[in-house]
Amino acid sequence: MLKSILLFVLAAVLEIGGAWLVWQGLREHRGLLWMGAGVVSLGAYGFVAAFQPDPHFGRVLAAYGGVFIAGSLVWGMVADGFRPDRWDVIGALVALAGVAIIMYPPR
């Protein structure tokens, strides 16, 4: 389970970070270097996701959706000064509960 959680965290950093770099390059006019780094990061995310121990693509990506939700809010807090409200926090907790239900029950 620890390996899976670490892979989810790394995948989130790569995907959210990559999207943020593209956003910064395009919307904040930081240039092609930022966008290129974002594209590379987004590509690396796809490889990291493939290392999940569970062999089922649909299950892994469905569960990752919950990690993405929570990770996006955290990224916004750290990188952009975003302050989630209670509904954001509740939604992220529900999404993470979904991750646990999908990925980690006894099968």
Secondary structure, 3 states (H helix, E strand, C coil): CHHHHHHHHHHHHHHHHHHHHHHHHHHCCCCHHHHHHHHHHHHHHHHHHCCCCCCCHHHHHHHHHHHHHHHHHHHHHHHHCCCCCHHHHHHHHHHHHHHHHHHCCCC
